[in-house]
Amino acid sequence: MKNYETVFILTPVLSEAQIKEAVGKYVDLIKGKGAKIVSEENWGLKKLAYPIQKKSTGFYNLIEFTAENGQLIADLELALKRDEKILRFLTVKLDKHAVAWAKTRRENLKAKAKAKA
């Protein structure tokens, strides 16, 4: 199994329900192709470094997953390209060091969330 993460930016004009629907669509696509979701994060509305399609902000989302074959990546990226709600996306194959770093980052986020509660 290979580890991947996909970050995509949704257009800022969407409602909360539309954002959840769009993210759910890609999670279902990944699961439907036999991959396992490791982590899913909503980073919220952030300012873009430069305007994209005349928009200066966007909703960032991260999905980490494990998959057997590269065909899933091709199918996922084709779906992301066709979606008008997606401003930008990037899929990266993680090496062992990146997987360890991502696990540590997730644990730190959980610890911070518990400390706030």
N, C-alpha and C positions, 0 to 999 in steps of 0.2 A: 504494500500500500504506500502510495506517495502522498505527502502532505501539501496542501495548497491553501492559499488565502486569496479571497477576492474582496477588493474594496470598490464600492461604486458610489457615485454621487447622484442623488435624485434632485429633480428640479424643485425649487423652493415654493412653488405655487400649490403644492399638493397638501391635502388635509392629512391629519394623523391617520385616519382610516385608509386613505389611499396609499400612504407610505407603508403601513402594515401589510396591505394587500400586495403591493409590489415586492416587498421583501419576501413575503410568504410564497409568492410565485416562484422566486428563484431558489428558495429553500426546498420547495416541492420538486422543482426540476432536478436539483442536485440529488435529493433522496431517491427520486424516481429512476435515476440512472445507476443506482446501486452504491452510491457514495454515503459516507457517514459524516454528519455534521459534528464538528468538534466544539465550535463556539460560534455564537452569533451576537454581534454588538451593534447598537445604534449609537453613533457618536453625536447625533443631533445636528442642528443647523450651524454651519460654520461659514466664515468668509472665505471666498476663493482667492487664490493668489493673483488671478487675472480673470476678466469677464469671459464667460462661456455662454454663447447664445444670448448675449446681452443681459446675463444674470450674474450678480456678484456674490451670491450665497448659494448654498446647497445643503441637502441632508446627506450626511456621510453614513455609510453602513459597511460593516465588515462581516464576512462569513469565512470561517476556517473549516476545512473539511479534508477528509482522506478519500482517495479514489484509486482504483486499479489502473484505469487506462486514460490516455490523453484525449480520447474521443469525447468524454464528458466536458472537458475544457473547451473544445471546439464548439460543442452544442451550446454550452453556457454563454460563451462569448458571442455567438451568433444571435442568441436571444437578447442579450444585453445591447447589441448593436441595433437591433430592430425596434427596441422600446424607446418611444419618444420621451418617456419620463426620465431616462438615464442621460445625464450630462457627460459623464466620464466613468471609466472603469479600468481596473488593473487586476490581473490574476497573476500570482507569483507562486512558483514551486518552492517550498521551504526545504532547506537542508537541515541536518540534525541540530546545528547551532541555533538556527532560527526557530525550530520547533521548541527547543529548550527555553529560549528567550520568551516565546509566546506563552508557554505554560507558566513561567515565572510572572509575566505581566498579568495574566488572568488571575493568578493567586493573589497578587498585590491588589488588584481591583476588588476582589472579594473581601480581602482584609479591610480595605478602606471603607467598603460598603457596610461591613459589620461594625466598624468603629463609629460610623455616623449614626447607626440605629440604636 
